[in-house]
Amino acid sequence: MVKPNYQYEKRQKDLSKKKKQEEKQKEKRQRKLDKNSNAPPDGTPNQQSDLE
């Protein structure tokens, strides 16, 4: 009977976890860039109350 290779399983689990975490960080950075690109170029928020 063959012994299970726990080190291999642990490594695969850790690699999977790390990959998921990196994807999450990448999505987070992308959302932040998208949010910043929607802001006005001078950096001030567009407020309607100032126009009235």
Beta strands, then each sheet from edge to edge (+ up, - down):
end
